[in-house]
Amino acid sequence: EVYCAAPVETRDEERLASYDFWVIGKDCCPPAADSFTCAGTSTSAHAATRVLDETDLSKYRSAVQAAASKYGLSTVTPLLLTWQEDPISLVNEQKDIAIHNFTFGALLYFIFQLFGVAVTSSGIMPCTGR
């Protein structure tokens, strides 16, 4: 896998003092060419979401440092982003997953507590049939 990073620039051709917003992706920047073709780089993508998954964070940070050094750019505290054509649907999808996980956890906790109460109460209550 090739970890890719490209700085987010304004439409001005003016060089910035520090490039702190970087778009990232995997296997979308051929080493021989100076291009970045990761998902969402089309003109229909007008928003970005911040990457919070720390799984590959160190590899993406290395890609940022490599790109910054290759093109002579300065970066102090890079924020890693992914272009999104519809960030609202992505946030809604993540919210739905969170609600599902919370509901499942609450139900599991309720079943565990119900089992605990049943076991405890069966040992405490005396038998009246003797």
Secondary structure, DSSP 8 states (H G I E B T S, - for coil): --EEEEE---SS----S---EEEEEES-S-TTS-----TT-STT--EEEE----SSHHHHHHHHHHHHHHHT---SS-EEEEEES-HHHHHHHHHHHHHHHHHHHHHHHHHHHHHHHHHHHHHHS--S--
